[in-house]
Amino acid sequence: MAINYNERIPNNVDLADNRRLQRALEAWQPEFLSWWHELGPEGTKNFDIYLRTAISVEPDGWAHYDFVKMPDYRWGIFVNPEEAGKKISFGEHKGEDVWQEVPGEYRSTLRRLIVTQGDTEPASVEQQRMLGLTCPSLYDLRNIFQVNVEEGRHLWAMVYLLHAYFGRDGREEAEAMLERHSGDPDKPRILGAFNEKTPDWLSFFMFTYFTDRDGKYQLASLAESGFDPLARTCQFMLTEEGHHMFIGETGVGRVIQRTCEVMNELRTDDPERVRAAGAVDMPTLQKFMNFHFSVSLDLFGQETSTNAANYFNQSLKGRFQETMIEDDHRLLEGTSPVHVVKGDEIVLEEQPALNTVNERLREEYIKDCQRGMTRWNRNVKRAGIDFQFRLPHRAFNRRIGNFADVRVSPKGKILSEAEWTRRHGEWLPDEEDRAFVQSLMKRVVEPGKIASWVAPPSRGINHEDPSSFEYVRFS
């Protein structure tokens, strides 16, 4: 499915054949551009950036690379092609034809799902808007701009669904997504993690590794939806989400690599000496991992959730890789284990499987996060450094679910409030840690140069040289 770039709004959904919808989206477009200029990446108006732009949704060549000025980027609406004869694969409507229109009884629920997903996209752009001013290299500057424009296009994808299928309510919701802002005390973003600050590049790398990975699992669940336009939209968004997680994993990996190099050069594991040499010490890296992992776990919601059970039962939101799971895809019987607090311990307790859909998704996420952690630890070991990164316990630093009202150590021990107050600085970044990381944030934009606290990338974008290629041209 080729994308028509001759349209004012590039698309592969035959927008020109629906004049009412086209006019509505063209009326929303100036509001989006106004939001982008106000709260998008700071100071990028005249940069020529080596960006990837979708030219089709086919897997054998959907991306085109060229230098583009950010305000000229062609945001649009791209969905995977319809699959003839496709059936719903789970829930009460399992085996029925997928829906091309919104079922009336699920209208408000579907709208809420789309709005919640859509709200995260501009939120991350707002969180990252100042980072270009402290980029560690041209390669990294280009990458954050790529993430930003794709998050903007993902917002367009959700706005298209709202306009196309939800009438006046949808139009109002689309407008509201540009009225809420990350961290705004009066009109914050819907999900807590998207109101946190992303003040430095270490936080950005952690965000794209941990929080964008949550996005992968949420999109994959929606990609199973019985509402086919939503499923096909999310299927295409997933192709772009992979690059965001790549930036996170390789970014954190490059920070770890540089820290190992400094430790070996100085022959020390003393955090203060590592810091004095301009690198991020291992304990501080672990603290940042602890924070971003725990905040991202909350995005999956309650461990036992009636809402999640309803989404599944109504065939609106499935599980990760639903069709590959070996069960009846109805979950009317059976149980699944859930972590709960019993006295002063955290134990596993069997709960009805239908109520634990969130927890199954969280479990898949944790396993995925651990795979990257294992790769980082392998490289630390190769460098001869005696240190191992660990994911904290799922109950650590939680604000939602079974562990919202308890204090838990990274190893899963329940703590008193006093002990948490005394020790949480050992496990989470404090003001001193954040100030130190912030002190490293010096802009490096000369080709071939890179900041002292991160190693160069091992490979470039689209086979270009990772260090010397001029990924961003300043006018």
LOTIMAR-444097 format. One record per residue (C-alpha): x, y, z; residue in three letters. Coordinates in steps of 0.1 Angstrom, whole numbers, padded with zeros to 4 digits, always signed. Layout:
<nodes>
XYZALA/...
</nodes>
This chain:
<nodes>
+0000+0000+0000MET/+0018+0031-0013ALA/+0013+0064+0006ILE/+0000+0094-0014ASN/+0024+0123-0007TYR/+0006+0146-0031ASN/-0022+0150-0006GLU/-0022+0178+0020ARG/-0023+0151+0046ILE/-0003+0121+0033PRO/-0023+0089+0037ASN/-0031+0054+0024ASN/-0067+0054+0035VAL/-0082+0071+0005ASP/-0088+0103+0024LEU/-0097+0122-0008ALA/-0128+0100-0012ASP/-0142+0112+0021ASN/-0145+0150+0019ARG/-0162+0154+0053ARG/-0134+0136+0071LEU/-0107+0153+0050GLN/-0121+0187+0059ARG/-0122+0178+0096ALA/-0086+0166+0096LEU/-0074+0196+0076GLU/-0091+0218+0103ALA/-0072+0199+0130TRP/-0039+0201+0111GLN/-0031+0238+0120PRO/-0038+0231+0156GLU/-0013+0202+0155PHE/+0013+0224+0138LEU/+0008+0252+0164SER/+0013+0226+0191TRP/+0044+0213+0174TRP/+0060+0248+0170HIS/+0052+0256+0207GLU/+0060+0223+0224LEU/+0079+0202+0199GLY/+0118+0200+0197PRO/+0133+0233+0206GLU/+0152+0254+0180GLY/+0149+0230+0151THR/+0131+0252+0125LYS/+0160+0255+0100ASN/+0178+0222+0105PHE/+0181+0197+0077ASP/+0178+0163+0094ILE/+0185+0129+0079TYR/+0150+0114+0086LEU/+0132+0082+0077ARG/+0098+0088+0061THR/+0074+0060+0054ALA/+0066+0056+0017ILE/+0046+0024+0020SER/+0034+0000+0046VAL/+0050-0030+0030GLU/+0076-0048+0050PRO/+0101-0049+0021ASP/+0107-0012+0018GLY/+0085+0011+0037TRP/+0111+0037+0047ALA/+0128+0065+0027HIS/+0158+0084+0040TYR/+0166+0120+0031ASP/+0173+0154+0046PHE/+0141+0171+0058VAL/+0134+0203+0077LYS/+0113+0194+0108MET/+0084+0218+0100PRO/+0083+0202+0064ASP/+0080+0167+0077TYR/+0049+0150+0061ARG/+0029+0137+0090TRP/+0001+0115+0079GLY/-0022+0085+0083ILE/-0008+0050+0075PHE/-0025+0017+0082VAL/-0017-0019+0073ASN/-0039-0033+0045PRO/-0071-0052+0053GLU/-0068-0090+0055GLU/-0096-0107+0036ALA/-0118-0130+0058GLY/-0100-0120+0090LYS/-0117-0133+0122LYS/-0116-0121+0158ILE/-0092-0143+0177SER/-0103-0139+0213PHE/-0130-0130+0237GLY/-0168-0132+0235GLU/-0167-0125+0197HIS/-0140-0151+0189LYS/-0146-0165+0154GLY/-0167-0136+0142GLU/-0156-0113+0113ASP/-0135-0084+0125VAL/-0155-0051+0127TRP/-0149-0023+0102GLN/-0172+0000+0121GLU/-0174+0006+0159VAL/-0199-0017+0176PRO/-0224+0006+0193GLY/-0223-0012+0227GLU/-0185-0007+0228TYR/-0183+0029+0215ARG/-0173+0046+0247SER/-0148+0019+0257THR/-0131+0019+0224LEU/-0129+0057+0224ARG/-0112+0056+0259ARG/-0087+0030+0247LEU/-0078+0051+0217ILE/-0076+0084+0236VAL/-0053+0068+0263THR/-0029+0055+0237GLN/-0030+0087+0216GLY/-0023+0109+0247ASP/+0011+0092+0252THR/+0024+0102+0218GLU/+0025+0140+0221PRO/+0034+0136+0258ALA/+0067+0121+0250SER/+0075+0148+0225VAL/+0068+0174+0252GLU/+0090+0155+0277GLN/+0119+0155+0253GLN/+0116+0189+0237ARG/+0147+0205+0253MET/+0171+0175+0248LEU/+0184+0186+0215GLY/+0202+0214+0232LEU/+0224+0190+0251THR/+0229+0161+0226CYS/+0260+0140+0230PRO/+0266+0137+0192SER/+0250+0144+0158LEU/+0240+0107+0155TYR/+0220+0110+0188ASP/+0205+0144+0178LEU/+0192+0128+0146ARG/+0178+0099+0165ASN/+0158+0120+0190ILE/+0143+0140+0161PHE/+0133+0107+0144GLN/+0116+0096+0176VAL/+0098+0130+0178ASN/+0084+0130+0143VAL/+0072+0094+0146GLU/+0055+0101+0179GLU/+0038+0130+0162GLY/+0027+0107+0134ARG/+0014+0082+0159HIS/-0007+0109+0173LEU/-0021+0115+0138TRP/-0030+0078+0136ALA/-0051+0079+0168MET/-0067+0113+0158VAL/-0077+0098+0124TYR/-0095+0070+0142LEU/-0113+0095+0165LEU/-0124+0117+0136HIS/-0133+0088+0112ALA/-0153+0067+0136TYR/-0165+0087+0166PHE/-0181+0118+0152GLY/-0183+0149+0174ARG/-0171+0132+0205ASP/-0140+0120+0186GLY/-0133+0155+0173ARG/-0135+0169+0208GLU/-0112+0142+0221GLU/-0087+0150+0193ALA/-0087+0187+0203GLU/-0082+0178+0240ALA/-0050+0158+0232MET/-0034+0191+0222LEU/-0047+0209+0253GLU/-0033+0185+0279ARG/+0005+0189+0284HIS/+0031+0167+0302SER/+0035+0178+0338GLY/+0009+0205+0336ASP/-0006+0208+0371PRO/-0041+0218+0357ASP/-0042+0196+0325LYS/-0017+0168+0328PRO/-0013+0138+0305ARG/-0035+0108+0314ILE/-0008+0084+0325LEU/+0016+0092+0353GLY/+0048+0082+0335ALA/+0041+0108+0308PHE/+0041+0136+0334ASN/+0076+0127+0346GLU/+0105+0150+0334LYS/+0130+0137+0309THR/+0157+0163+0317PRO/+0188+0146+0304ASP/+0200+0120+0278TRP/+0206+0092+0303LEU/+0169+0096+0312SER/+0160+0096+0275PHE/+0179+0064+0268PHE/+0162+0048+0298MET/+0128+0061+0287PHE/+0132+0047+0252THR/+0143+0014+0266TYR/+0118+0009+0294PHE/+0088+0031+0287THR/+0087+0027+0249ASP/+0089-0010+0255ARG/+0056-0007+0275ASP/+0043+0010+0243GLY/+0053-0020+0223LYS/+0032-0043+0245TYR/+0002-0019+0246GLN/+0003-0015+0208LEU/+0007-0052+0203ALA/-0024-0058+0225SER/-0044-0033+0205LEU/-0031-0048+0173ALA/-0052-0079+0182GLU/-0084-0059+0185SER/-0116-0070+0169GLY/-0120-0034+0157PHE/-0100-0038+0126ASP/-0091-0002+0118PRO/-0075+0001+0153LEU/-0057-0032+0149ALA/-0043-0023+0114ARG/-0032+0012+0126THR/-0013-0003+0156CYS/+0003-0030+0134GLN/+0020-0003+0114PHE/+0030+0018+0144MET/+0048-0012+0158LEU/+0072-0011+0129THR/+0084+0023+0140GLU/+0083+0016+0177GLU/+0111-0009+0172GLY/+0136+0018+0163HIS/+0127+0037+0195HIS/+0136+0007+0216MET/+0168+0002+0196PHE/+0178+0038+0205ILE/+0172+0030+0242GLY/+0190-0004+0243GLU/+0221+0008+0223THR/+0221+0042+0241GLY/+0222+0026+0276VAL/+0247+0001+0263GLY/+0270+0028+0250ARG/+0269+0046+0284VAL/+0278+0013+0301ILE/+0306+0007+0276GLN/+0321+0041+0282ARG/+0319+0036+0320THR/+0337+0003+0316CYS/+0364+0019+0295GLU/+0370+0046+0322VAL/+0370+0021+0350MET/+0397+0000+0331ASN/+0417+0031+0322GLU/+0418+0042+0359LEU/+0419+0007+0373ARG/+0392+0016+0398THR/+0356+0008+0407ASP/+0353+0039+0429ASP/+0322+0058+0418PRO/+0337+0092+0427GLU/+0368+0086+0406ARG/+0346+0074+0377VAL/+0325+0106+0380ARG/+0355+0128+0382ALA/+0366+0113+0349ALA/+0334+0124+0332GLY/+0315+0091+0331ALA/+0284+0078+0349VAL/+0293+0053+0376ASP/+0277+0019+0378MET/+0256+0024+0409PRO/+0240+0056+0394THR/+0232+0037+0362LEU/+0215+0010+0384GLN/+0195+0037+0402LYS/+0182+0052+0369PHE/+0172+0017+0357MET/+0154+0011+0389ASN/+0134+0043+0385PHE/+0124+0040+0349HIS/+0116+0003+0352PHE/+0093+0008+0382SER/+0075+0038+0367VAL/+0070+0019+0335SER/+0055-0011+0353LEU/+0027+0011+0366ASP/+0016+0017+0330LEU/+0002-0018+0328PHE/-0023-0010+0355GLY/-0038-0031+0383GLN/-0026-0067+0387GLU/-0062-0078+0388THR/-0084-0056+0367SER/-0121-0057+0358THR/-0115-0031+0330ASN/-0088-0053+0314ALA/-0111-0083+0317ALA/-0139-0064+0300ASN/-0116-0053+0272TYR/-0105-0088+0266PHE/-0140-0103+0270ASN/-0154-0077+0246GLN/-0127-0086+0220SER/-0113-0050+0221LEU/-0078-0055+0235LYS/-0061-0089+0234GLY/-0029-0103+0248ARG/+0006-0101+0234PHE/+0008-0124+0204GLN/-0027-0136+0211GLU/-0029-0162+0183THR/+0003-0179+0195MET/-0010-0186+0230ILE/-0022-0222+0235GLU/-0055-0219+0253ASP/-0092-0213+0244ASP/-0087-0175+0240HIS/-0119-0170+0261ARG/-0104-0174+0296LEU/-0138-0183+0311LEU/-0121-0209+0332GLU/-0086-0214+0347GLY/-0064-0193+0369THR/-0031-0174+0367SER/-0006-0166+0395PRO/-0005-0130+0407VAL/+0020-0114+0432HIS/+0002-0101+0463VAL/+0011-0090+0498VAL/+0004-0114+0526LYS/+0015-0101+0560GLY/+0051-0091+0557ASP/+0058-0112+0526GLU/+0050-0111+0488ILE/+0036-0144+0476VAL/+0020-0158+0445LEU/-0018-0163+0446GLU/-0040-0179+0419GLU/-0066-0156+0405GLN/-0092-0160+0377PRO/-0072-0158+0344ALA/-0096-0133+0328LEU/-0089-0109+0356ASN/-0051-0111+0352THR/-0047-0100+0316VAL/-0027-0070+0327ASN/-0004-0091+0348GLU/+0003-0115+0319ARG/+0013-0085+0298LEU/+0035-0072+0325ARG/+0052-0106+0328GLU/+0060-0106+0291GLU/+0074-0071+0295TYR/+0096-0080+0324ILE/+0110-0109+0305LYS/+0117-0086+0275ASP/+0135-0060+0298CYS/+0156-0088+0313GLN/+0169-0098+0278ARG/+0184-0064+0273GLY/+0198-0064+0308MET/+0214-0098+0301THR/+0231-0084+0270ARG/+0244-0053+0290TRP/+0258-0076+0317ASN/+0275-0098+0291ARG/+0294-0068+0278ASN/+0303-0057+0314VAL/+0317-0092+0320LYS/+0337-0090+0287ARG/+0352-0058+0299ALA/+0365-0075+0330GLY/+0343-0055+0354ILE/+0329-0072+0385ASP/+0294-0056+0384PHE/+0260-0069+0374GLN/+0229-0049+0366PHE/+0196-0063+0380ARG/+0159-0054+0375LEU/+0143-0045+0408PRO/+0114-0066+0421HIS/+0081-0058+0404ARG/+0068-0044+0437ALA/+0096-0018+0441PHE/+0086+0019+0439ASN/+0051+0012+0426ARG/+0022+0037+0427ARG/-0005+0016+0411ILE/-0018-0019+0419GLY/-0012-0043+0448ASN/+0020-0026+0459PHE/+0009+0010+0458ALA/+0006+0013+0496ASP/+0037-0008+0506VAL/+0074+0000+0506ARG/+0095-0027+0490VAL/+0133-0030+0485SER/+0147-0039+0450PRO/+0151-0075+0462LYS/+0115-0077+0472GLY/+0117-0072+0510LYS/+0088-0053+0526ILE/+0101-0023+0545LEU/+0088+0000+0572SER/+0082+0036+0562GLU/+0112+0047+0583ALA/+0135+0022+0567GLU/+0124+0033+0532TRP/+0129+0069+0541THR/+0164+0061+0553ARG/+0175+0039+0524ARG/+0156+0048+0492HIS/+0185+0071+0482GLY/+0206+0039+0478GLU/+0181+0027+0451TRP/+0167+0057+0433LEU/+0184+0088+0419PRO/+0185+0116+0444ASP/+0191+0153+0437GLU/+0229+0149+0438GLU/+0228+0120+0412ASP/+0205+0140+0389ARG/+0227+0171+0393ALA/+0258+0151+0384PHE/+0242+0136+0353VAL/+0229+0171+0343GLN/+0265+0184+0346SER/+0276+0160+0319LEU/+0250+0173+0294MET/+0271+0194+0271LYS/+0261+0197+0234ARG/+0284+0180+0209VAL/+0275+0186+0173VAL/+0308+0184+0154GLU/+0309+0154+0131PRO/+0332+0127+0145GLY/+0330+0141+0181LYS/+0311+0127+0210ILE/+0305+0135+0247ALA/+0328+0120+0273SER/+0302+0100+0291TRP/+0290+0078+0262VAL/+0307+0055+0237ALA/+0303+0060+0199PRO/+0277+0039+0181PRO/+0289+0008+0165SER/+0269+0013+0133ARG/+0251+0042+0116GLY/+0217+0049+0103ILE/+0209+0035+0069ASN/+0245+0021+0066HIS/+0260+0056+0069GLU/+0292+0061+0090ASP/+0280+0063+0126PRO/+0305+0091+0136SER/+0315+0112+0106SER/+0283+0114+0087PHE/+0266+0148+0090GLU/+0232+0136+0103TYR/+0220+0171+0110VAL/+0229+0201+0089ARG/+0226+0235+0106PHE/+0217+0265+0084SER/
</nodes>
